[in-house]
Amino acid sequence: MRHIPFQLHARGIALLEALCAILVFSFGVLGLVGLQSVSVGQAALAQYRTDASLLSDELIGRMWASNHAAPSTLQAAFNSSGDAGGGTEYQAWLNLVKATLPGVKAGGDGAVSTLPTVVVDSNGVATITLFWRTPNESASNPPHFHTVVAQIR
């Protein structure tokens, strides 16, 4: 029996190891690219949430700066009334919301309205809900929302 040296049996093993290492490295790089893309998307969503919070705080500030002695005065100026509009202060604020948040529009053609709602009750409790959809979201997806409740006295 002839004995074949060990090196002849191991031919190509270094190439196989290198290919496996490249494969593992490639999966790692793909994972990092995927993580980066998710991170960018989440940063955009955080920006929209921050904008919604600032917009609701601005409206509360407008309520405090207005004549808020009687809840009926607040209701007349700030309550929303569906797609038909609302009070004068609500309309001015709505234009700012439409310019700041994406996908804010009245419903129609089976689409759900994403206009913000403002309800001031008889005790002066204001409930503000803002809705938005990111530019790449389908209209069939439920909109994102931010709700704030404040007591105005």
C-alpha positions, 0 to 999 in steps of 0.5 A, a space after each residue: 500500500 502506497 501512502 499519499 502525503 497529507 498535503 495531497 488530501 488537503 488541496 483546495 481547503 484554503 480556498 474553501 475556507 476563504 469562500 466560507 469567510 467571504 460568505 459570513 462577512 457578506 451576511 454581516 454587511 447585509 445585516 448592517 445595511 438592513 439595520 441602517 435602513 431601518 434606523 433611517 426610517 425610524 428617525 423619520 417617524 420620530 421627526 413626525 411624532 415630534 412635529 405632532 407634539 409641537 403642533 398640539 402644544 402650539 394649539 394649547 398655547 393659542 387656547 391659553 392666549 385667547 379669551 378662555 374665560 368661558 368654554 363656549 368661547 373656546 369651543 366656537 374658536 377651536 373645535 373642529 367639525 369634521 371635513 367641513 371645517 371648524 372655528 377660525 383659530 382651528 382653521 389657521 392652525 390646520 393650515 400649519 398642520 397641513 404644511 408640517 405633517 405629511 398625508 393630512 387631508 380630508 377623507 373621500 373616495 373611501 379614504 379615512 380623513 387624517 384631519 386633526 380633531 379638536 374637541 373642547 368640552 363644557 368643562 374646558 378640557 381640550 382633546 387634540 388628536 393629530 393624524 398623519 401618513 408617511 409619504 410611502 404609506 398606503 391609504 389602506 394603512 391606519 394613520 399614525 396619531 398623537 393625542 393630547 388632553 389639556 385643561 384650559 381654565 
